[in-house]
């Protein structure tokens, strides 16, 4: 059975908007929708990885920054797990869509 998308998007009123497998897709939704929208690793508020307008700049030019910060928070949480250490994220990674580390570089599709 396919795994449900990991990243959940909520609006300012805490209404569930979307689910994405890639944090870049969730970041693009936030860039369109604006301040107050959140990306979460699951549904609980305590699982918030990014709040648009509070954690950094807003807009399409910062989607890459948003993705990087989401990965950083995931890594920090995995490293602070209850005795699990940094290997916790790697242990639960079951496909190529589950990030296990910070990317060496984010893809850039900017027009020249």
N, C-alpha and C positions, 0 to 999 in steps of 0.2 A: 504494500500500500504506500502511495506517495506521502512524503512528509509535508505537513502544512507549512506555509511560509512563516519564517521566523520573525521578521520585522513587522510590527504592527504600527499603524499610523492613527493617531487620535487628534481630534480638533480641540479648540479652546474649551469647549463645554464637556470634554471627556467622552465624546461620542466616537465610537470606532468607525474609521473611514475606509481603511484599506490594509491589506497584508501583502508583503513583498518578500521575495527570496533574496534579493540583492539590496543592500543598504543604499546604493546609488539611486534605485528606483524610488525608495521611500524619501530620500533627500530631494529628489526632483518634485515629488508631490508637495513637500514642505515649502520648497522654493516658490511654487505656484500659489499655494494657499496662504502663506505668510506667518507672521509672528503668533506664537502660542501653540502651534501644532507640535506634536511630539512623535518621536520614533522610539518604540519600546521593544525590548527583547521579550516578547510575550505580552500579556494583557495587563498585569498589575501596574499601577502608577510607580511603584518602587523600582520597576524594571526600565524606567525611562533612561534612554541613552543620549537623547538630544532633544532640546526644546528650541524651536526656531525663534530667533530674536533674543533669546536669553543666553545661549551658549556661544554665540558668535554672530557674525554678520548674516544678513539674509540675502536671498536672490540667487539666480542661476550661477553667478560667478563663484559662488562658494559651495556648490554641490560637492566638489572634490574635498574641500576642507571638512564638510559635514561627515562624509564617509570616513575620512581619516580619524576624526574624533570618535565616531561610533566604534571603529575598530580598537582605538586606544582604550576606551571605557570597557569594552568587552575583555580585552587582555588584562586590564587592571582587576576586573572582577574575577576573572579566572585565576589570577595569581593570588588573590585574597580569599580564595575558597577555603572552607573549613577543613584545613589539613590536606586538601587535595593538591595544592601547589599549582604551578603553571601548566602542568600536564592535564588538568581537568578539561580544558577546552579541546585538547587533542583527543582525549579519550572519548568525548561525545561526538566528535566529528565523524559523520558517516557518509558524507558525499562532498563533492567539490564545491557546493554552495555554502558550506559551513566554514566561515573564516576561522583559521587557527593561529594566525599571526598578522602583524602589520604588513601590508604590501610594501615591496621595495620601492615601487613607484605606482602612482595612480595613472590610469590611461588618460590621455588628453586627446580629445577630438575637436580641438579648436580650429576654426578656419584660418587659412594663411592669407 
